[in-house]
Amino acid sequence: MVHIVDRRLNGKNKSVVNRQKFIRRYKTQIKKAVADAISNRDRSISDIDKGGKISIPRKDTDEPVFHHGQGGVNNTIHPGNKKFIPGDVIERPNSDENKGSQASNDGEGLDDFSFELSKEEFLNFFFDDLALPNLVKTKLASVEEFTIAHAGFSNVGIPPNINIVRSVKGALGRRIALKNPLRKRVKILQSQLEQLEQSEVPDLKLINDLELAIKKLKIRIHAIPFIDDFDMRYNNFTKLPRPVTQAVMFCIMDVSGSMDRVRKDMAKRFFMLLYLFLTHNYKKIEVVFISHHTTAKEVDEEEFFYSQETGGTVVSTALELTKEIIHKRFPTADWNIYVAQASDGDDWDIDPQKCRDILVKDIMPYVQYYAYIEVASDLPQSLWTEYSKIEVLFDNFVMQKIKEVGEIYPVFHELFKKQSIE
């Protein structure tokens, strides 16, 4: 067998290029590994965006190998073989025997291929094919910010904006333009003066007149200032409008006693993925966290994900607070509004009907998208039943159920997958 070893020195950034080629080649396998890592309950919420190690099945990384064949017809009998005799046909091994790790004759196994993904690579794979739906609607670029841009030079301005180079160049040009004609006139007069002085009968009066004229011209030349107000040039700046995408995402979560630890964990994971998704794609976006049990309150990110509450559930309090915040801080003329709600669907008495009324009248007309995630069992809860009626009325209202951790990724992907621009 012939082995070819490439011992050429690596070029600049060759390893980076090779890594990018590897990631592109095994994109499908890496995306699946990333999805499995997200669904793994051993991975904490705070570690989701830190990249980490992923594994690809060894069979997916096999490469074709070129080598010289043995050639001809050969019969080989290995000594000490008590199982086979010449002429026996060796059966093909079962496919199950080739799965997982395999031992080799040198004492080392062939495990799945593992490598580290950076934070950016990890998020790029997780957020691939995802986008907030209908983000182009409702004055997407109507809210303007201004950026300061250089707009040439001006004859007027303030001292801090003086452009020294342009001012000195202007002064030099002015001096040349004003002095050259005077210097040429001086040379002509001096030539005439020399001719008169060399004549046999010099005209003293004319000589005095020429000397006086030359003296006046030199005074005029020296009187030209080195720099004048006319020469000053100032940097000119102007404000240019810059369109920005302005959006706000409301995250509403039930933290009541009916939400046990497992359900809270799934809801927290979903919102963390949503939060990462928003901050990864949009620089100008605000996130409002609202937690509720019998009462609702706006909280920060830390309290939203890690607070522990007890008591019953009154979902309408959270919707009332959402409505109040929208009308006070986020006018629909300037903001694209998105709402995501997670709950186990258990609500108090007639509160689901109240929630439906609030959504239909005071929230849905103002939002671009409303996603409801129910972390519950197979049995439909009261809130799910009422929300199903809203889903029929509004195209921008969607519902999904999450029963286990492994469903978080596909549900998230389905809710926020890229949609065609309408």
Order of alpha helices (4+ residues) and beta strands (2+ residues): alpha-alpha-beta-beta-alpha-beta-alpha-alpha-beta-beta-alpha-beta-beta-alpha-alpha-beta-alpha-beta-alpha-beta-alpha
